[in-house]
Amino acid sequence: MDRYIGIDAHKESCTMAVMGPTGRRLQELKVETCAKALKEALKSIAGERHVCLEEGELSAWMYELFEPLAKRVVVIQAAKKEGPKSDSIDSWSLADQLRRGELSRFVFKEPGTYRPLREAVRCYDGMVRDSVRIKNRFGAVFRARGIQVRSEEIYSGSSRSKWLAKLPVKVRQRATLLGEELDGVMDVREQTETWLREEAGKVSVVKLISTAPGIGLIRASQIVAVVVCPERFRTIRQFWAYCGLAIVMRSSSDWVKDAEATGGWARKAVQQTRGLNRKRNPMLKSVFKGAALTVVQRQADDALTSHYMEMLKTTKPNLARLTIARKIAATVLAMWKNKEAYDQTRHDRPARS
């Protein structure tokens, strides 16, 4: 007998709602958020277990716990709801939606695949964000006093003292401490990058993808860590949407009377572009837009650069770079699926007669 289980998870406790195939509410459990208690609670539910969780800090860990014990475990992106809200209401809602097959916006979970590489990528991304944030704070101290600094000199500990001496005594201590904080974070960032490169060297697909234009070892590692399984994208348009590179179109009042022809209804050929889709993975969007910028600025001999220069005759630079980013994303996905190295000739455009 199927049992549909919705779980509302929190730091200290989890609420489990168990529903039968007819929608009957069978039981509601309050369980401590620890591995042993959660496993025992799930095992106590007889029948074939179907589990639904909301995406959050605990979702990956709980997915690992429940996957061997349940027939199906799904993680969804929580939707905004109106009206009353509680742990009980949320868990019963998840169980009922799972039973009726009304869930949408699934979150891909495969925690065991490329785990060391994914942990290294996550740590490296955090270190990069932290170092950039501290650099911005540090530089702002000088800008606020009207001092035009050379960034590479204030960020380097060897030549920082002469710039600190230009600051008033009342703010110099804060700048000194920010500089020391930056030194510590940059040291950890270097260690993290070394770890990331070591883990990337153990994954053959990272080496394969890194040969694509604008994609080095770091960006290839980020792509593999986020995508994990390329087969989950059936078409390139699905991949573009996931990367935030899909163009959103909007139209309204699509049908008008076709008075000149049959007098029936005809579709009005008016659509408005609303930019790129907002529901996306920010890391992948940054990777492919950064790769496009690298290609057009540093790889003049690549076929994509030639295509970019040709597009500039009729297209704005930002839209031309978006086209290059989409081409790089399509190339990477095809390389990964087909296990093929990058072939520049496939981007060569026939000469116009």
TIMI-93271 format. One record per atom (N, C-alpha, C): x, y, z. Coordinates in steps of 0.02 Angstrom, whole numbers, plus 50000, padded with zeros to 5 digits. Example, Ala and Ser with C-alpha at 12.3 -4.5 7.8 and 13.67 -1.06 7.14 Angstrom:
BEGIN
506604971650390
506154977550390
506604983550390
506424988850354
506844994750357
506455000250394
# end
This chain:
BEGIN
500434994050000
500005000050000
500445006250000
500295010949955
500685017049950
500555021650009
501085024850032
501035029850084
501395036150060
501035041750062
501305048050038
501485052350098
502125054150103
502395057250163
502665064250146
502375069250175
502625076050169
503005077950231
503595080850222
504025082450279
504195089950279
504025093150333
504225100250343
504805100250392
505405101750366
506025100950405
506265107650433
506505107350495
506805113150528
507425110950567
507775115750595
508405114350628
508335109550687
507805110150726
507735106050786
507225100350778
506715101350737
506195096150731
505935095850660
505635090150643
505325089150578
504615086550589
504155088750547
503465086450550
503335081950490
503125075650503
502985070850451
502225069850447
501935070650388
501225069450377
501155063450331
500795058250352
500725052050314
500015051550288
499955050950222
499295050850190
499225044450148
498635041650148
498495035750108
498335037450036
498265032349993
498135033549921
497465036849907
496975036349954
496325039449944
496295046549972
496835048850003
496845055450033
496695055450108
496615049550136
496475049150208
497115050850247
497035054950298
497605056850341
497715051350393
498285048050389
498405042250431
498745044050497
499275048050494
499605050050556
500055056050543
500205059350598
500665065050596
501185064050651
501825064450631
502365063150677
502785069350688
503005070350751
503495075550767
504145072050783
504675073450744
505295069650750
505875074550759
506345072650802
506945076650812
507365076450748
507685081950733
508095082450672
508785079250685
508795072750683
509425068950687
509335062650645
509885060050620
509855054550572
509495048450601
509675046450661
509385040350691
508625041050699
508405046650727
507685047550739
507285047850674
507565051250624
507215051750560
507155045050525
507695041150526
507675034550495
507165029950530
507175029950596
506715025750633
505985027750621
505865034250616
505185036550603
504945034350535
505385034750485
505185032750417
505075025150413
505515021450446
505445014150445
504795011850479
504545015750527
503945013850562
503315014450519
503375017650461
502805018550416
502785012650368
502275008550373
502225002550331
502005004450260
502195000150212
501995001150142
502545004350101
502385005750038
502865008949993
502855016450006
503425019050025
503465025950048
503655030649991
503265035949983
503415041249936
503505047649977
504105050549973
504285056050018
504365062549978
504125067950006
504195074549975
504485079450026
505005083150004
505335088250046
505345094850008
505405100150045
505525106650014
506275108050013
506505111449961
507205113249955
507405117850013
507985116350043
508225120350098
508905117850121
509135120450177
509795118750202
509865111350217
509315108050239
509345101050260
509145096150204
508935098650147
508625094250097
509115089150068
509735091050054
510215086250025
510375080750075
510475082650138
510625077650189
510035072850200
509435075550202
508855071350212
508715066950151
508865069450093
508795065350032
509245059150037
509865060150060
510325054550069
510055049550121
509755052050174
509485047650226
508905043450201
508445046650164
507815043450147
507845039250083
508315040750039
508315037349974
508335029749980
508755026750024
508755019450029
508125016550061
507735020750096
507165018250134
506495019450100
506485023150045
505865024950012
505875022949939
505285021849912
505235020349840
505405026449799
505225032249825
505325038449788
505435044149837
505925048249824
506045054249863
506095060149815
505695065349825
505725071249781
505835077349824
506185082149795
506305088649827
506025093949780
505635098549807
505325103649765
505515110549790
505445115349745
505555122349764
504915125049795
504965127549855
504375129749891
504035135649855
503375135249850
502995140649818
502695145149872
502605151549855
502305156249901
501565154549910
501335154749972
500645152949987
500305158650025
499665159350013
499255164150050
498885160450105
498695164050157
498295161150210
498705158350267
498385154350311
498725151650370
499315147250351
499805147050395
500405143050383
500645140150449
500825133650448
501115130350506
501485124250481
501875121050525
502225114950506
501735109550485
501185108850520
500685103750505
500365105150437
500155111350426
499835113050362
500305111850304
500935113750311
501415112950256
501545105550241
501635101550293
501785094450281
501195090750250
500585092250272
499995089050241
499905091350169
500065097550156
500005100150088
500505096550042
501115095450065
501605091850025
501385084750011
501135081350062
500905074450054
500335073950004
499865078750008
499295078549963
499495080049891
499925084949882
500155086649814
500545080749783
500935077349824
501305071549800
500815066049780
500305064949820
499815059749805
499445061149739
499255067449728
498875069249669
499305070649608
499965070549616
500405071949559
500385079149537
500285083749583
500235090849567
500875094749581
501405091349597
502035094749613
502355097549550
502695103149557
503075106149502
503715109049529
504145111249485
504775114449505
505195109749549
505345103749521
505745098949557
506475101349560
506805099549615
507515101149624
507915094749615
508405094849570
508815088949557
509265087549616
509275081249637
509705079249693
510075072849674
510725073049678
511145067149667
511765068149710
511675067949776
512205070049822
512845065749819
512795059649797
513385055349798
513845056249738
513605059349684
513985059849622
514445065949624
515085064949609
515595070349609
515605074149675
515485070749730
515415074149794
516045078149814
516655075349811
517235079449830
517315085649786
517195084849721
517265090649676
516735095849692
516135093749706
515595098549721
515725102249785
516005098849835
516175102249898
516735107349886
517215105549844
517765110249830
517505116349792
517055115349744
516775120849706
516375125449752
515985122549796
515585126649843
516035130849889
516565127649913
517035131349957
517385136849919
517605135349857
517955140349817
517495146249801
516875144849784
516395150249768
516305154749829
516255151749888
516175155749949
516785160049963
517395157249952
518005161049963
518065166949915
517865165849852
517885171249802
517415176849823
516815175049843
516325180149864
516575184049925
516865180449973
517115183750033
517685188550017
518145186249974
518725190549958
518505196849920
518035196049874
517785201849837
517435206749884
517045204049930
516685208449978
517175212350021
517705209050044
518185212550087
518585217650047
518745216049985
519095220849942
518675227049931
518035226149921
517595231949911
517575236349974
517535233150032
517535237050094
518195240750103
518735237250089
519405240150098
519505246150053
519335245249989
519415250749942
518965256649957
518375255249986
517905260550002
518175265250056
518605262750100
518905266950152
519315272550120
519695270850068
520115275850034
519685280449991
519195277649955
518775281849912
518385286949954
518175284950014
517795289550057
518205295450080
518865294950078
519315300550097
519595304050036
519325302549976
519565305849915
520255303749893
520475297749913
521145295349894
521075290449836
521375292149780
521365287849721
521925282749728
521735276449737
522235271349750
522305266649691
522875263249689
522965257649641
522775251249677
522255248049651
521975242249686
522495236949699
522915235549650
523405230149658
523905231549714
524015238049729
524485239849781
524185239349851
523555241449859
523265241149926
523075233849944
522945229749894
522775222849907
523395218649921
523965221049899
524605217649911
524895220049977
525055215450021
525305217350086
525975220850084
526385219750032
527055222550029
527055230150018
526575232849981
526575240049965
525975243649995
525645240650044
525035243450072
525185249050122
525755248750156
525895253350211
525915260650189
526165262050128
526205268950106
525515271950093
525035267750074
524355270150064
523995271050130
524135266650178
523835267350244
524065273850278
524685275750264
524955281850294
524595288150270
524265287750212
523895293550186
523215294450219
522995289550256
522355289950290
522405293650356
521885297250377
521885300350444
521935294950497
522225296650553
522325291850607
521665288750631
521135292650629
520495290250655
520185284650614
520385283850550
520115278450509
520655273350489
521285274850507
521835270450486
521795263550518
521575263350581
521535256950615
521035252250582
520465255050561
519965250850527
520235248150461
520585252350423
520875250150360
521405244750372
521805245650425
522325240750440
522025233850454
521485233950494
521165227550511
520835224350450
520535228450406
520245225750345
520785222650300
521375225850299
521925223050260
522155216450287
522195215850353
522395209550383
521865204050371
521235206150373
520705201250358
520755198950286
520895203550240
520975201750170
521555196950159
522105198150193
522685193650186
522505186550207
522135185950262
521945179350286
521475175850237
520985179550211
520505176450165
520845174550100
521305178750075
521645177150012
522085170950020
522375170050079
522775164050092
522335157750089
521755158150121
521295152550119
521025151450049
520915156850012
520675156249943
521185152449900
521815153949909
522325150349871
522335142949888
522265141349952
522225134349972
521615130849943
521055134449941
520445131549914
520505130349839
520825134949803
520925134049731
521375128149718
521885127249758
522325121349750
521925114949761
521505114849812
521085109049824
520615107749765
520315113149739
519855112449683
520215109549622
520805111949607
521165109349549
521365102049558
521525100149620
521685093149633
521075088649620
520495090749645
519885086749634
519685086749561
519775092349527
519595092749456
520025088049414
520655087249434
521095082649398
520885075449402
520455073749450
520235066849458
519605065249417
519295070449388
518665069549351
518805070549277
518745065349237
518925065649167
518485070549128
517845071049145
517395075449107
517585082749116
517885084549173
518115091449183
518665093149133
519125088549124
519665089649075
519385090349005
518865086348989
518555086648923
518225093448911
517815095648959
517455101948951
517915107948952
518475107448987
518935113248993
519245115148927
519185110948875
519455112648809
518995117048769
518375118048792
517905122448757
518135129648761
517955133948713
518185140848713
517945144748774
518415148048808
518255152048866
518135148048930
518195141448926
518065137148984
518725134049006
518985136349062
519595133349090
519415128049141
519915126149181
519815120849230
519315122949284
519355129149307
518905131449360
518185131649335
518065134649279
517385135149252
517105128249235
517525123849208
517295117049193
517095113449257
517475114549310
517305111449375
516635113949400
516515120449392
515875123249415
515295120449375
515385119649310
514855116849268
514685109749289
515205105549298
515095098649317
514775098149386
514995102349432
514725102149500
513995104049503
513775108449460
513075110649460
512625106049418
512855104349359
512445100349313
512425092949334
513005090149350
513085083249373
512915078249319
512305078549292
512075073649243
511785077449182
512125077549125
511885081449068
511255078649037
511115072149048
510525069049017
509865071749045
509895075349101
509265078049127
509025083949086
509425086349039
509205091548993
509105088448924
508475087548906
508325084248842
508505088548782
508405095048787
508565099648733
509015105148757
509325108548711
509765114048729
509375119948756
508745120648735
508335126148760
508195125248835
508105119148856
508025117848928
508655119748966
509235118348937
509865120048969
509965127648970
509785131048917
509825138348916
509395141348971
508795138848979
508355141449032
508655140249101
508955134449112
509265132949176
509855137549189
510205139549137
510785143949143
510585151349144
509945152949135
509745159949133
509895163249067
509945159449014
510095162148948
509505161548900
508915159848926
508325159348885
507975166048879
507765167848820
507435174248808
506695173448823
506425177948863
505725177748882
505325182448836
504795179748805
504365183648761
503675184248793
503355189948784
502685191048810
502245194048755
501625191748752
501145194548705
500465194748738
500015198748711
499345199348738
498875201248682
498245199148689
497755200248636
498015197648569
498145191248567
498495188248510
498065187948446
497405187648453
496985186348395
496585192648374
496575193848307
496215199548279
495805197148219
495305200948200
494905199248142
495305200248078
495285195148035
495635195547971
495135197747918
495025204247916
494505206847872
494685206247798
495325206447781
495525206347711
495445199447679
495485194247719
495455187447691
494775184347703
494735179447745
494115175647757
493655178947807
493895183947841
493485187047893
493515183447959
493945178347963
494025174548024
494535177848070
494785173748117
495275176248165
495985174648142
496435179348150
497135178448131
497575180448191
498125177048197
498575178548252
498965185048237
498965189548284
499325195848277
500065194648287
500475197048241
501195195648243
501565200948285
501345201748348
501675206548392
501875202948456
502515202648469
502775199748530
503295204548559
503335204748624
503805209148657
504325205148695
504945206748685
505485203348721
505555206348791
505565202048841
505605204348910
506275202548942
506785201448903
507445199948931
507535192548944
507995190848988
508165183949004
507745181449062
507665174849065
507275171949119
507625172949186
507225174149238
507495175549304
507595169249346
507215163949333
507305157749368
507875153949336
508445154049368
509035151049338
509545149349391
510075145849371
510625144549416
511145150249408
511255154349459
511685160149450
512405158449434
512655152749460
513345150949446
513445149249372
512985145549343
513055143849272
512985149949228
512545154549246
512475160649207
513125164649208
513425165149266
514065168649272
514615165149233
514625158549234
515135154749199
515105155949124
514515155349094
514465155749022
514515162948996
514265167749035
514355174749014
515085176749021
515415174249074
516125175549081
516535172249026
516345166149006
516695162748952
516625166548886
516025169248873
515915173148812
516355179348812
516415182648869
516835188548874
517565186748863
517775181148891
518465178848881
518615177548807
518145174448773
518245172748702
518325179048660
517865183848668
517885189748624
518455194448641
518715194148703
519255198648722
519945195648714
520015189048721
520675186048725
520815180648673
520305178048639
520415172648592
520215174948522
520645179148494
520485182248429
520475177248372
520825171648379
520865166848325
520295161748326
519845162148375
519295157348380
518745159248331
518405154148305
517855155448258
517295159348290
517185158348355
516655162048389
516795169548391
517435171348395
517605178448395
517455181548327
517595177848274
517425180348207
516675181248200
516295176548226
515575177148224
515345183148264
515655184348321
515485190148362
515615196648325
516185197248294
516355203348258
515875204548200
515655199248169
515175200048114
514495202348141
514295199648199
513645201648228
513645208948249
514225211648268
514245218648291
514025223648238
514025221448176
513815225948122
513065227648127
512685223048155
511955224048158
511665222948228
512075220848275
511815218948341
512195222648396
511845224448450
512165227648507
512675222848538
513225225448567
513745221148595
513495216348648
513045218648693
512805214248746
512395208448719
512005209648666
511605204348636
512055199648596
512575202348566
513045198048529
513415193448577
513625196048636
513955191848685
513475186448712
512835188248719
512345183248740
512305177548690
512315179148626
512305173948575
512915169448581
513495172448593
514105168348602
514055164048664
513785166748718
513695162848780
513235156848768
512695157848729
512235152348714
512585147048671
513005149248625
513365144448583
513865140348625
514195143748672
514665140048715
514295135048759
513715137048786
513315132448826
513095126448785
512875127548724
512665122048681
513245117448665
513825120548654
514425116548639
514625112148698
514625115048758
514815111248817
514345105348829
513695106648823
513205101248834
513295095648783
513415097448720
513515092348669
514165088448680
514695091948699
515335088548713
515255083548769
514895085648822
514805081348880
514375075148863
513825076248828
513385070648811
513725065748764
514085068348715
514385064048664
515105061848680
515375064448736
516065062948756
516555064548700
516475070448671
516895072648616
517285078848636
517905079248612
518315085148624
518065090948581
518265096948598
518035102848562
518315102948491
517885104348443
518075104748373
517885111748348
518385116048339
518245122948319
517925123448251
518065118648207
517815119148139
517055119048136
516735116348188
516005116148187
515695123148194
516095128048216
515855134848222
516055139048162
516455136248117
516665140048059
516055141648016
516005147747994
515445149847953
515665150247881
515265147647834
515465147847763
515535154947738
516035156047697
516165162747670
515595164847623
515415171247627
514895173747583
515175175147514
514795173047464
515025174147395
514875181247372
# end
